[in-house]
Amino acid sequence: MFHKLRLQLAIIHLIIIAVLFLILTVGTYFFAENQMRNRAFGMGIKLISDIQSGLINDLPDHGPRDQDRHPPHDESFQPPRQPPGQPPPEHPLVFFVKTDADNKIFFTSSTQPLDFASLSILVQESLGQNETTGTISLQESYYYYVKAPLRDQSGMVILFQNFDHEKNLLHSLIKALIIVGILCLLLSLVASLYMAHRAMIPISSAWEQQKNFIADVSHELRTPLTVMQTNLEIVLDNPEGTIANQSKWLHNIKEETDAMAKLITSLLFLARADSRQPLLEKKVFSLSQGILRSIEALAPLAAAKEIALELSIAPEIQFYGDEGSMKQLISIFFDNSIRHTPSGGKFFIILSQSKKEITFIFTDTGEGIENIHLEKIFDRFYQVDKSRFKGGTGLGLSIAKLIVESHGGTIKVSSQPLLGTKFCVKLPIS
């Protein structure tokens, strides 16, 4: 599923880049062509105005010309050739002609490069156009024309500009853009596949986490339900029994009910955190007194297992946070350590304050955790010991981390197998 989605993302990205490049290429072509036409139009209007007024008599302009040098509109007409040793015309791609009232050519500029037949076709096509400016194609060549009436007699003056050079440059530019575009698209395809792969990593991870979460929740709920159902069947099979006789089975049901209630409470807490609902009701309170009260309430659990408590609580440490969440944090550490510390062990609880932060350390002398598990113990439902006889759900430490981070703090763990585990929480001073 994710492979197909990754490919779809890469293709969509590639299509977007291709469309943008196509828009860029087409836009560049039309912009360059428009600039070329505007430049030709501006030059053509100026030249033809000078020709009309008599300021320019020829191209290049060498003063008044003898019009008898150009036989009018006959087949013997040939364009003038450049004399040997003379420099080329100043405007070799620009020339003009003059026609009489019958649209017959009677004058051409010295830069006119065409034979009479081709020139006649060019002139007649330009005269047949309604617009005073435009483009004409002749023998695979492109000419831009500007025409205007003669002022001193009937007829027209038509200025032509050959666009072959500009067109070739424009086509070369487009070809270069296309080649570069194809190379860029190939590189973009590789980059798109790579970025799509990187983008799918958190999605795939979240999907796997969700599947594992559902599987773990189903397992954690199914197991106590199975135990409850089994014990209820035993009770129902003995309808004449008293509560005292059935106390063992009823006690088992009570334990599983408590475990389910605890699991559901933890799940609701995590669900609110995932949906970014407010979890904390912050206020200033005595963190020292809050921890001492929590330890006092939990001390009987440690005493029942003959676990000694050693406390080093700095007095009157004020903290801006949620008092209930901090008590829950202590309860999580206690519950976790009691399950993994044998009788006769010890808990060391330290609370101190520096100029920048508050430090809370909870250390036990329990069975410890191997290094390969340390990075995962804060993950939801992760348990070093997969068996259920120790009563854990694998949610406590993930909730502890969430509580600490919600207060802007950090939590770290260090452990050595058979020697114990140390949790270090650092909280900012408000």
N, C-alpha and C positions, 0 to 999 in steps of 0.2 A: 504493500500500500504506500509506504513512504518513498520507495524507489520511483513509483509512478508519479507521486506528487512532486518529488524533487525534479523529475524530468519536465513536468508541466510548468513548474516555476521557472526553470531555465529557458524553456521555449517562449513563455510569455515575456520574460526579460529580453530575450533575443529579438522578438517581434517588436517590442517597444523601441529598442535601439535601432532596428532596421527602419522603422517608420520615421523616427527622428532623423536618421541619416538621410532618408529619401527626401524628407521635407527640406533638410539643409542643402542637399544637392540641387533639387529643383529650384529652391529659393536663390541659391548662388547663381544658377544659370540665368534665371529671369532677371535677377538684379544686375548681373554683368551685362546682359543683352540690353537692358533698359538704359544702363549708364552709357553703353556704346551708342545707342540710338540718340540719347539726349545730347551727347557730345557731338555726334554727326549733325544733328538738327541745328544745334547752336552755331557750329561752324558753317553749315550750309546756308542758313539764313543770313549770316553776316556776309559771306562771299557773294551770294546772289544779289544782295542789296548793293554791294559795291559794284557788281557787274551792271546792274540796272542804272546806277548813277554815273557810270563811265569811269569810276576810279580804277577798275580792273578791266583791261581789254583782252588779257590772255593769261594763261597759267603755264609756266610762270610768267608774271607780268613784266613785259619788256617794252611797254609803251604802246602807242597805236600800231595796229597791224594792217597790212595790205590784204583786204579780204579776197583779192583776186588770186591769192596764193592757194585758196581752197576751192576747187571747182564745186559748185552747188549741186547737190543731190544727183550725181550721175554715178555710173558703175565704175568709172575710172578713178573715183575718189579713193585715196590711200592716206592713212594717217601719216603725219610728218615724222621723219626719222631724226633721231638725235645726231647731230654732226659729230664726226670723229674728234676725240680730244676734248669735247665739251662735257661738263659735269651733268649728271642726270637731272631731270626736271625736279623742281622743288617739291611738287605735289604729284608724284607719279601715279597715285591711286585716285586722284581727283581731277575731273575734267568737266567741261560744259559745252553745250551746243546751243545754237540759235536757229529757230525755225521761222518761216514766214507765215503769212495768213493761210496758206494751203498746207501747212504742216510739213513743208519741204526744208531740209537742212541747207542753210546757206553759210554757216560758220561753225567751226569747231576749234577748241583750244589746242594748243601745241601738245598737251599731255594726253590727248585722246588716243588710246591704244588699240581700238577695235577696227576691223575692216568695215567697209561701208554697209554690207548686208546686215552684220550683227548690230552695228550702230543704229541702223534704220529700225530694226526690230525693237531695240531698247527704247528708242525715242517714241515710236508709235505706241508701245505698251504704256509708257509713262504718260503720254498725252491722252490715252484712253482711260486713265484712272481719274476718278472724281476728286480724290484727295490731292492736295498740293504737295504732300510728302508721302513717302511710302518706300516699300522694298520690292524689287523685281529680281527674279531669278532668270539668268540667261546662260546657257551652256555650262551648268553646274557652278556658275559664279553668282554672287549676290551683290546687287547694287542698290544703294540708297539714293533716292532722287529728291530734289527740291525744284519745283518749277514756279515761274512767275512770268507775267506778261512783260514784253518789251515796252519801254516808255517812249521811245522816239519813233516807233513804227509798229505796225501790226505784226504779231507773232509772239513766240514764247522763248524764254531762255530757261534751259534745263541743266541743272548741276547734278552730276553723278559722282558717287563715292563708292569705290570697290571695297566690299566687306570681307573678301576672301581671307585676308590675313587675320582679321579679328575673329572671324568664324572658326578658322583653324585653331587659333589660340584658345578660343572658348571650348571647342571640342576636345582639345588636348587637356584642358583643365578638368572637364567633366570625366574624361577617361581616367585621369590621374585620381580624381575623387572616387570614382567607382572602384578602382584597384585598391586604393587605400581603405575604402569602405568595406570591401570584401575581406581584406586582411583584418580590419578591426572587428568585423562580425565573427570571424573565426576565433580571434582572441577573446571576444565577448562571450562566445559560446563556452569556451573553456572557463572563463571567469564566472559565467553564470552558473555552470555546473558546480564549480567550487563554492560559490556563495550560497547556492541553493542547498548544497550539502551542509554548509556551516549553519544555515538558517534552520535546517531540519533537525539539527542535533538537539537543541532544547525542546523542540516539539516532540521528537521521538522519545527523549528522556521523560518529558511530562506524561506522554502516553503510557510508557512502560510503568512509570510511577503510579499513574492512575489505575492501571490494570493490577499492579501489585497491591495497591491500597484496597481495591475492591475485593481481591482475593483474600487479603489478610483480615479485612473486616468480616468477610463471610466466615472465615475460619474461626475468628475469635468469638463471633456470635453463635455459630453453629455448635461449637464445643460445649459451652455452658448450657445451651438449650438441650443438647443431647443428655448431659448429666442430669439436668432438672427433669427431663422426661423419664429417664430411667428410674430416678428416685421416686417420682410420683407414681409410676407404675407399681413399684414395690409397695408403696403406701396403700394404693388402691386395691392391691391383691390381698391385703389384710384389713378388711373393713371393720373387723371387731377389735383391732388394736387401739390402744390408748395413745395419747400424745407422748407420754413418757416412753412407751414402747417404740414409737416411731421417731423419737427425737434425733436419732442418728441420720435418718434419711431427710428429715425436715431441716436439720442443720446443714446438710450438704446443699439442699435447695437454697437455703438462705445465703450461703457463701457464694454460690453461682449467681444469685440475684444481685448481690453486692458487687460482684465482679463485672456483671453486665452494666449495672448503673454507673460504675466507675469508668468503664470503657465508653459508654454513650456520652458521659459528661466530657471526657477528653476529646471525643470526636466532635462534639458541638463546639468546644473551644477552638479546635483547629479549623473547623468550618467557618466560624466567625472571623478567624484570622485570615483565612484564604480569601474571604469576600470583603476583607478590609473594613469590617465593622469595628467600631471602637471597643477595645478590650479593657482599657484601663480607665480608672477614675483617679487621677493623680491629685495628690495633696501633700503637704509637708507633714511628716510624722517622724517619730523616733524609731529609726531602723534598729537601734540597739534593743529597745524594749520589745519591738515586734518579734525579733529573732529569739529573744529570751522566752517570750510567751509561747512561741511555736515549739521551742525545744522542751519547755515544761510540759506541754501537752503530749509530745511524742516520746518523752523520756520513759514512760512505762513500757513502751514497745521494746526499747533497747534493754531495759532492766529484765524484761521477761526472757530475753535471750542472753542475759549476763554480759551485755556489751557496755563497757565503761565510756563515759563522756568526759572529755577534757575541753573546757571552754576558755577562750580568750577574747572576750567581747569588750571592745572599747566603749566607754559610757557616752550616752547622749550624742550619738551620731544622728544628725537630722538628714532626712532624705526626701526629695520631692518625687513621689511615685505612687503606685497603687499598693496599698498595704496588704490587701488580700492576695494579690499576685505574688508578693514577696513571701508571704506565709506559705503559699502553694509551692514556691520554689524550694523552701526548706523541707516541706513535706515530701517532695519528689526525691531530694537527695537522701532523706532518711529512709524512705521506702526502698529505694534502689540499693542503698548500702546494707540495710538490715537483711535483705534477701541474699546478699552475696558475701556477708561476713559471718564466719562461724562463731559459736559461743566462746566467750572469753576475749573477744576482740575489742577494739577501741575506735571511737570516733573523735577526731580532733576538729574543733570548730573555731575559726578565727575571724574576727571582724575588726578591721583597722581602717584608718583614714589618713591620707596624705593631703598635700595642698591641692592636688589635681583630681584625685579619685578616691573612691571607697573600694576596699578590697575585702572580699568574703571568700574564705577558703574552707572547704569541707573535705576532710581526709579520713579514709577508713583503712583498716588493716585486713581487708577481705581477700578474696581469691585473686583479685587483679584482672587485668584485661591485656591480651596480647596486642602487640603494636598493629597488626593487620586489621584489628577491629576498631581502633581508636577513631579513625576518620569517619566511621559509619554509625557510631553509637547514637548520634543525634538525628539520624534518619528515622522516619516514621516506621514503626513496626519492626525495626531492626533489633534483634536480640542475639547476643553472643551464644547463649544457651537456648536452643529452639524448643526445649521441653517446657511444658506448662506447669510443672510441679512447683516452680518457684513463684508463680502467681503474677508475673509481669505481663504487660500487654505490648511493650515496645514503644509506647507513646510518651512516657514520662519525661525522658531526657529531651525529646524534640519539643515538648511544651516548655521545658525549662529554658532551652535556648531561645525560644520565641519570647518568653517573658523577659529575659535579659536583654535581648536585642530591641524589644519594644521600649525599654528604658534607656536605650542608647549605649548599652554596655557590651561587654564581650565575655565569653565563657570558653575556658580551655580545660582540657583534661590530660592528665599524665598518669601512667600506671605501669606497674611491674607485676607480672604473674606471681602469685603466692605471697606478695608483699603488701599489696593494697592499691587504692586508687585515690587520686587527688583532683578535685574540681576547684578551679580558681575563677571567680567571678569578679570583674572590675566594672564599677558603675561610676558614671560621671557625677561630679558635684554640681548641683544646680546653682 
